[in-house]
């Protein structure tokens, strides 16, 4: 029986990996930080805050949306983005639990 490398890892690991990949660019962190300070935001406003082209910001917004961290609403010619707070809380708990498991390892490496 053959399976892909992705199937060799648990759903939890895959979900944490996708979440951390979405956070792995400073522009995406800046976008999330900006949105956390807003109630709702027009994508053009984000471009004014992030020192990147509109196209690049749009690509980062799409990555964050694909990861489930943002939701977007189209209104006329504008797209309004806001944080998907329930998903962020869920991922915070999962990442915290994973990091706690790693840091609670009592084995001391002597290297």
Helices and strands as residue ranges (DSSP letters): G 6-8, H 11-22, H 26-36, E 41-42, H 43-49, H 54-66, E 70-75, E 78-83, H 85-103
